[in-house]
Amino acid sequence: MKHLFVLDPINQINPAKDSSAALIQAADRASIEVWICTPSDLQARGDTAWVVSRRINPDPWLNIQQSISLPLSKFNCIWMRKDPPVDEAFLYATHLLEVAERDGVLVLNKPASLRAWNEKLGALRFSNLMAPTLVASRVSELTSFAREQGEVVLKPLGGKGGQGVIRIAKAAPGLEALLELITSQEQMPVMMQKFLPEVIDGDKRILLVHGQPLGAINRRPKAGDFRSNLALGGQAEVTHLTPREKEICNELEPSLQKEGLFFVGIDVIGGMLSEINVTSPTGIREVESLMSIPLADQVIERLLKTFD
């Protein structure tokens, strides 16, 4: 069996922290041939998708063989694990991967769903599970919502890792000027949500495989910040799912399965769904070290059952 991982350049990956590295090593332990490439290595020759890829031996990290050109149909499974931003290059890569999908190759996550499920907007499908939320470009609408909610959080729709997320009080001076700037003079929509003070106690990352939770960590913000992202200094803690969080997972499960979103990370704050991360969810290494769960191996095990 051969698996191809579409990644950022491999020299940018820290195997001690990276979830893609964890999955690659788990695939190798399951006697799967592991190959890697970047999105720019994908190509189409007529109606056939090809790739310039390299086979690797990932344990110990890292032995890389020489690049060769192969049809994507030679692989049993392709993991699209390129980190955001979801820019034009990312989108074109999903179109090329769809060519392989039409030839019967399993692509994770499903290319069409990677395009359709913006990691902020995708959660709106389950707005009943979320804090009050507005997505808009108009400054007047955003200002009115902020005043109604008292304190809000602004999120750029294309952001990642907590970058650009701002906490604002309704009485903040210069609110309208700030909104004009963030919306590029009302040309770019942003997400505004009611601020949840429970975030001080942590933002829970729950990793779902085929819609079912396999592991979770609580991410507590560093002192002086409300953002709990690990990339911004948040601290990972041991945690367990509450009944409310299990309800959220159960409600998401049918849609995630239907849309081919095999490996997903959701964020929950104070029992409220915040985001659904579908591009390259992180957290495997933290779950494995804190919870003593061989999570990456469990993910690969679940995947291999789909080929039985």
Disulfide bonds with the S-S distance in Angstrom:
none
